[in-house]
Amino acid sequence: MNYENFKDLVNTARSTRRFLPNIEIKSEELEEVIDLVRLSSSAKNMQPLKYVTVSKKDLVEKIAKTATWAAHLSEWNQTEEEQPSAFIIIINDSNIEGFPMLDCGISLQTIILGLKIKGYASCPMASLDKDLCKELFNLEENLKPMLAIAIGKENEVTKIVEPKEDTNYYRNEKDEHCVPKRKLEEVLLGAF
Ligand SMILES: Cc1cc2nc3c(=O)[nH]c(=O)nc-3n(C[C@H](O)[C@H](O)[C@H](O)COP(=O)(O)O)c2cc1C
């Protein structure tokens, strides 16, 4: 992969919230991604993060229904037909003294890109119902769910656009999901 390929990957790996129905994702495929992510950098190399993969339909449905989808799109909520095929849950093991928030971000982006290369779209979900997760997966007290990643085949067009008055994402007249990103001049403060 060259730099342009990588840029294209990052550019097209957008958060997706409308998925195609009846797509099965084998748990081995999700396992492969976890096997990849365990190789990522970790602060002090403490590796406090653990993972659960979820592909059973009834469990996926429970998690999808209790999360908040697209807070900026007040007119829309995910229907049952649009639900993802699977979730990966990122869990902090609080018995390991690490820097879980930082590691979680690294894990998240690695998972998103790995899934995209495998042909899947995804969406990070901080609005995951963490108590529900503890109950569904019998997690002990030290295992704290942090974030879910919804996974499936996309059934919507998502694209980066220039910001107008704010960075809120929106859907345009063609029902495409538009994600404003700040310009380089705004984020690069200087080259010293
Ligand atoms: C840590 C984190 C938590 C997020 N939680 C949610 C969420 O609960 N529900 C949701 O619909 N989107 C969630 N998102 C997706 C963001 O809304 C999305 O990243 C943002 O709109 C930019 O779009 P992009 O990912 O396509 O660049 C989350 C993203 C991140 C990074």
The ligand as an SDF file (V2000), in Angstrom:
LIG
                    3D

 31 33  0  0  0  0  0  0  0  0999 V2000
  -15.2720    8.1140   20.4320 C   0  0  0  0  0  0  0  0  0  0  0  0
  -16.4260    8.2410   19.4700 C   0  0  0  0  0  0  0  0  0  0  0  0
  -17.7180    7.9850   19.8940 C   0  0  0  0  0  0  0  0  0  0  0  0
  -18.7980    8.0630   19.0050 C   0  0  0  0  0  0  0  0  0  0  0  0
  -20.0670    7.7260   19.4300 N   0  0  0  0  0  0  0  0  0  0  0  0
  -21.1040    7.7800   18.5520 C   0  0  0  0  0  0  0  0  0  0  0  0
  -22.4160    7.4050   18.9760 C   0  0  0  0  0  0  0  0  0  0  0  0
  -22.6710    7.0370   20.1210 O   0  0  0  0  0  0  0  0  0  0  0  0
  -23.4130    7.4340   18.0540 N   0  0  0  0  0  0  0  0  0  0  0  0
  -23.1780    7.8160   16.7490 C   0  0  0  0  0  0  0  0  0  0  0  0
  -24.1160    7.7960   15.9560 O   0  0  0  0  0  0  0  0  0  0  0  0
  -21.9370    8.1750   16.3200 N   0  0  0  0  0  0  0  0  0  0  0  0
  -20.9060    8.1680   17.1970 C   0  0  0  0  0  0  0  0  0  0  0  0
  -19.6340    8.5070   16.7770 N   0  0  0  0  0  0  0  0  0  0  0  0
  -19.3970    8.8520   15.3820 C   0  0  0  0  0  0  0  0  0  0  0  0
  -19.1270   10.3620   15.1850 C   0  0  0  0  0  0  0  0  0  0  0  0
  -20.3490   11.0360   15.1570 O   0  0  0  0  0  0  0  0  0  0  0  0
  -18.3560   10.5250   13.8620 C   0  0  0  0  0  0  0  0  0  0  0  0
  -17.0470   10.0370   14.0600 O   0  0  0  0  0  0  0  0  0  0  0  0
  -18.3060   11.9740   13.4160 C   0  0  0  0  0  0  0  0  0  0  0  0
  -19.5850   12.4140   13.0520 O   0  0  0  0  0  0  0  0  0  0  0  0
  -17.3510   12.1670   12.2460 C   0  0  0  0  0  0  0  0  0  0  0  0
  -17.7110   11.3040   11.2050 O   0  0  0  0  0  0  0  0  0  0  0  0
  -16.6210   10.3160   10.5900 P   0  0  0  0  0  0  0  0  0  0  0  0
  -16.3640    9.2600   11.6260 O   0  0  0  0  0  0  0  0  0  0  0  0
  -17.2420    9.7890    9.3550 O   0  0  0  0  0  0  0  0  0  0  0  0
  -15.3960   11.1380   10.3490 O   0  0  0  0  0  0  0  0  0  0  0  0
  -18.5620    8.4540   17.6520 C   0  0  0  0  0  0  0  0  0  0  0  0
  -17.2440    8.7250   17.2430 C   0  0  0  0  0  0  0  0  0  0  0  0
  -16.1900    8.6220   18.1150 C   0  0  0  0  0  0  0  0  0  0  0  0
  -14.7940    8.8920   17.6230 C   0  0  0  0  0  0  0  0  0  0  0  0
  1  2  1  0
  2  3  1  0
  2 30  2  0
  3  4  2  0
  4  5  1  0
  4 28  1  0
  5  6  2  0
  6  7  1  0
  6 13  1  0
  7  8  2  0
  7  9  1  0
  9 10  1  0
 10 11  2  0
 10 12  1  0
 12 13  2  0
 13 14  1  0
 14 15  1  0
 14 28  1  0
 15 16  1  0
 16 17  1  0
 16 18  1  0
 18 19  1  0
 18 20  1  0
 20 21  1  0
 20 22  1  0
 22 23  1  0
 23 24  1  0
 24 25  2  0
 24 26  1  0
 24 27  1  0
 28 29  2  0
 29 30  1  0
 30 31  1  0
M  END
$$$$
